[in-house]
């Protein structure tokens, strides 16, 4: 994981400055929006994430075939919108697994310099039940605490985008952010957790959902029960 990022860092000198800065600024801007306000546009966010995930899988599964990537992205958008609840639960569980692995690896000073398989082998055996338990907790939370799970998912995605955008901008300036982060993983892991927690709480307090929450029925209004001239409500006609 870090080795891939370091390779990117080493080859950053050949990047076009315009492309690096543009992608970095877009990533930071979109990340801030999703981090602080993604919950209010959950349906749109689900469609975008579904399209990106489907297109990415289709592109590489079909040996980098662009039409297959476009078709997979379209199918993924439809499925994500139809099964929105399940999609967010699965996405949050996946993010929880990856985030937990990275955070625990930072705490145990696991070296990502070789490859991901080597990092897996370096992790203490008892950390895997912890990660599995966290995934189960997030799945249950997604089933019973729908709004909290959605806010947490948006906060994690937004934080990741902000980190990626800042890394790209720093690479353009000739810095070595990946090397710096890998040497201070505990500190940046704490920053990631703090940003995620703040984004989750902020969205729960200030963002209104774009669509009704599952299982929430329409409340009765006074007009629904107000009797007409004959003394009967419209329900009894």
JOJOWO-V408951 format. One record per residue. RES is the residue in one small letter. SS is DSSP state (~ for helix, > for strand, _ for the rest). Layout:
BEGIN
RES_SS ; RES_SS
END
This chain:
BEGIN
x__ ; x_~ ; x_~ ; x_~ ; x_~ ; x_~ ; x_~ ; x_~ ; x_~ ; x_~ ; x__ ; x_~ ; x_~ ; x_~ ; x__ ; x__ ; x_~ ; x_~ ; x_~ ; x_~ ; x_~ ; x_~ ; x_~ ; x_~ ; x_~ ; x_~ ; x_~ ; x_~ ; x_~ ; x_~ ; x_~ ; x_~ ; x_~ ; x_~ ; x_~ ; x_~ ; x_~ ; x_~ ; x_~ ; x_~ ; x_~ ; x_~ ; x_~ ; x_~ ; x_~ ; x_~ ; x_~ ; x_~ ; x_~ ; x_~ ; x_~ ; x_~ ; x_~ ; x_~ ; x_~ ; x_~ ; x_~ ; x_~ ; x_~ ; x_~ ; x_~ ; x__ ; x__ ; x__ ; x__ ; x_~ ; x_~ ; x_~ ; x_~ ; x_~ ; x_~ ; x_~ ; x_~ ; x_~ ; x_~ ; x_~ ; x_~ ; x_~ ; x_~ ; x_~ ; x_~ ; x_~ ; x__ ; x_~ ; x_~ ; x_~ ; x_~ ; x_~ ; x_~ ; x_~ ; x_~ ; x_~ ; x_~ ; x_~ ; x_~ ; x_~ ; x_~ ; x_~ ; x_~ ; x_~ ; x_~ ; x_~ ; x_~ ; x_~ ; x_~ ; x_~ ; x_~ ; x__ ; x__ ; x__ ; x__ ; x__ ; x__ ; x__ ; x__ ; x_~ ; x_~ ; x_~ ; x_~ ; x_~ ; x_~ ; x_~ ; x__ ; x__ ; x__ ; x_~ ; x_~ ; x_~ ; x_~ ; x_~ ; x_~ ; x_~ ; x_~ ; x_~ ; x_~ ; x_~ ; x_~ ; x_~ ; x_~ ; x_~ ; x_~ ; x_~ ; x_~ ; x_~ ; x__ ; x_~ ; x_~ ; x_~ ; x_~ ; x_~ ; x_~ ; x_~ ; x_~ ; x_~ ; x_~ ; x_~ ; x_~ ; x_~ ; x_~ ; x_~ ; x_~ ; x_~ ; x_~ ; x_~ ; x_~ ; x_~ ; x_~ ; x_~ ; x_~ ; x_~ ; x_~ ; x_~ ; x__ ; x__ ; x__ ; x__ ; x_~ ; x_~ ; x_~ ; x_~ ; x_~ ; x_~ ; x_~ ; x__ ; x_~ ; x_~ ; x_~ ; x_~ ; x_~ ; x_~ ; x_~ ; x_~ ; x_~ ; x_~ ; x_~ ; x_~ ; x_~ ; x_~ ; x_~ ; x_~ ; x_~ ; x_~ ; x_~ ; x_~ ; x_~ ; x_~ ; x__ ; x__ ; x__ ; x__ ; x__ ; x__ ; x__ ; x__ ; x__ ; x__ ; x__ ; x__ ; x__ ; x__ ; x__ ; x_~ ; x_~ ; x_~ ; x_~ ; x__ ; x__ ; x__ ; x__ ; x__ ; x__ ; x__ ; x__ ; x_~ ; x_~ ; x_~ ; x__
END
